[in-house]
Amino acid sequence: MDLAAAHTDAHDIDLAAVELRKVAPNAGSYVSESNYFNRSWQSEYWGNNYSKLRAIKTKYDPDGLFFVHHGMGSEDWSADGFTRLA
């Protein structure tokens, strides 16, 4: 894997996303075809529903068995999904 190229690509995606937000601010996003590195994923993918959805997930999946990148509670896990963070 070319790590330098990956970082460059991620940066270019971030720049493109900034330009898109200028044209369509608060337009939302579709999780399955989204920017993997989106830092505002809770609000952009889930909007005002995030906290309610997170509470439901915590109730029915307290151990985080069902984990997905940029899903409810995923900020509690390492980027690779193997380690639960403190």
ABEGO torsion letter per residue (X at the ends): XBAAAAAAAAAAAAAAAAAAAAABBGAEBBAABBBAABAAAAAAAAEAAAAAAAAAAAAABAAGABBBBGBBGAAABBAAGABBBX
